[in-house]
Amino acid sequence: MGRKRKGRDISGWVIVDKPAGITSTSVVNKVKWALDAKKAGHAGTLDPEATGVLAVALGEATKTVPYITDALKAYTFTVRLGQATNTDDAEGEVISSSDLRPTDDEIKAALGGFVGDVMQVPPQFSAVKVDGVRAYKKARDGEEMELAARALWVEELLLVDRPDADHVTLEMTCGKGGYVRSIARDLGEKLGCFGHVLRLRRIWSGPFDVVEGVTLEKIEEMAKTPELDAFILPLELALGDMAQVVCPDASIVKLRNGNAAHVIASGLEYDEEVWVSYQGKPVAVGNYRGGELHPSRVFVYEGMMG
């Protein structure tokens, strides 16, 4: 028989304004410890030196992580022009340089080639697996790899500031799986001057905005106190624009067991993805078919019937 996981049975989201110099996994572990949560995860890794929105899922909210990772997200980042590094960011070694500096108009013209459906090659120092091994591990050993290009949807890529000739600040809205470091590298190559990311900040991810973020310092300061619970946001925020239906008492046992069950709804299309609530809490996500909810994800809380 498996060991019972220790901690509180809490579900929801904590939006952390991640500082530089710490991994995303370490942030999750600190949040889990501070709230004494049984289970925690995150929706979208940030590089250790990146800052901004890190959405930490607690308990049953971990089942909704794919809805956040699949959603659009936005970043502001500063590109250092004139230098390419082996990591495509400021942590690496400079491997190429140029005295050429493009004008603002040249940069704006080049950005158009990075909007829409684009293909990008991940950085050598990335978490992509090559023959079962993370690329960054091979790169640290001095191995150069041919990484396959990946599709990315870029909704928008704008020049927002040009503080000096060597630096340009951009804002990008994109879909799942984007590498900002690759954008900086490829833009520098297109402009003929090289480039790498100097600073990176995620300003929103799906429904979560950095203005809602709590600092890691505050989390540590309020750790193990009831006041920290005020920063837990509802699980259903991750479900976006999905329609909500209601589970009657007679259906809760079936739904909790992962079976199709009658729900109360109107105006829905056949097979539409919806979420269902019971006693004010989300209990499942699934497809609505002729008055029944066919669940794909079931959320289970202590004290729920069944």
Secondary structure by P-SEA (a helix, b strand, c coil): ccccccccccbbbbbbcccccccaaaaaaaaaaaacccccccccccccccccbbbbbccccccaaaaaaabbbbbbbbbbcccccccccccccccccccccccaaaaaaaacccccbbbbbcccccccccccccaaaaaaaccccbbbbbbbbbccccccccccccbbbbbbbbcccccaaaaaaaaaaaacccccccbbbbcccccccccccccaaaaaaacccccccccccccccccccbbbbbbccccaaaaaabbbbbbbcccccccccbbbbccccccbbbbbccccccccbbbbbccccc
